[in-house]
Amino acid sequence: MNKIILMGRLVRDPEVRYTSTGKVVCQFTLAVDRPFTNQDGQREADFIPVIIWGKQAEVCGNSLTKGQRALIEGRLQIRSYDAKDGSKRWVTEVIANSFEFIERKGDYSHAGGAQMPDAAGNNSNMDSFGSQVPFDEEVPF
């Protein structure tokens, strides 16, 4: 089985183009944090090229922007080609089947993370899945 799920930030705005047969394709690079720090105590990231086709490619091109987080599901593809100098080159990329928005436009900052108010009204660096609902102490059961 060849399945990959990635969550990261777009390195730059997606590029949308149309093939000679009229199919739409969208390409972008996703910066995915590694789950550990290096010897200097800093986080490193992998920069993974992503390609998505069809209607979802149009949605990606119209909706995603640089710095925005996205969740990608697809497959890993490794291909090779002969360069102009005669050497063989290898390309590793993710062919996405689907994507999900992790945050809305404007909810994120390029410095990392959405600034959302916590229960006390203070800004925290935690992501939110929607508006906060006040706690109701009277439970109906």
N, C-alpha and C positions, 0 to 999 in steps of 0.2 A: 504494500500500500504506500502510495506517495501522497502525503497530506502534510501541509504546513500551515500553522496559524501564527501570525505575527501581530504585535501591537507596537507602534512606534510613531514618530513624528515625521512629517514630510520635510525633506531637506530643501525643496524648492517647489514652486507651483507645478502641477501636473502638465504634461504636454499631450495634447490631443491631436491626432491626425487621422486622415482617411486613406485607406489603401486604394490602389488603382481599381479594385473591384467594388469600392464603396463601403467597405467595412470600417467601422470606427475602432481605433485603438488608443489607449491612454497609457502613458509611461510616467513613472515617478520613482524616486528613491526614498526609502523608508529608513530612518535612523532608529535602530532597535538597541536599547541599553542592554549591556551584558549584566548578568545577575551577581557580579562580584566587582571589587575594585582592584586596581593595579597596585604595584609596589609603592607608589606614591600616595595611595589612598583615594585616587580619583576614579570615577566611573568612565568606562570606555563604551563605545557603541560600534555596532556593525552597520554598514551602509548597504542596504539590500535593494537591488533594482526590482521593480514590480511592473508587470504588464497586465492590463485588463482589457477585455474586448467587449464589443456590443453596446447595448443600452447602458450597462453599468459604467462603461468607459465614458460615455457622455455625462452621466451623473457625477462621476469623479472629477472630470474636467471642469464642470460648472460649479461644483460644491466644495471641493477640497482646496486648501491653500497652504502655502509654506508655513511650517510650524504647527499645524493642526495635527492632533492625534487621530489615528485610524486603526481599525482592526481588520486584518486581511486574512482570508482563508483561500488556499489554493494548493498548487503543487510545485515542487522544485523541478526546474528544468536546467540541464547542463547540455550545452551544444558546443560544437567547434566549427571553425571556419579557417580557410587559408588566407593569411594577410597578404598585402601587396608585395611584401618582401619575401614571400614564400614560406614564412614560418606559420606553424599551426597555433591558433589562438583559441582559448576556451572561455566561454561565457556561462556564468551561473546566474539565474534569475528566477523569480517567482511568477508563475502564471496564475493570477488571481481568478477565482470563481465568483467570489463575493467579497464585499467589504461592509463595514459598519462605521458609522460616525461615533466617536467616543465623546466628542464635545462639539457644541455648536460654534459657528463662527462668532468671534468676539468674546467667547467665554474663556479663551486661553491667552496666555502671554507667551512671547517667544522665550522668556527666561525660564519657563517651565511651570506648568500647572495653572489651573484656574483658581482665582481668588474668590472663594465662596464664604459668606458669613456663616459662623457656627451658631449654636443655639443661643449664645450670649450676645450675638450681634457682632462679634469680632471676626475679622477676616482670617481665614485659615487657608492652608495650601491643599486642602482636600477637595477631591472631585465630587460632584454631586450628580445624581441621576434625575434631578428634577427639583421642584421647589420643596422646601421643608414643610412638613405637616406638623402642626402643634400636637403635643401629647395630650390625649384625653384620658383623664384618670378614671372616668366612669366607663368601665368595660361592660357591654350589654350581655355578657354571659358569665 
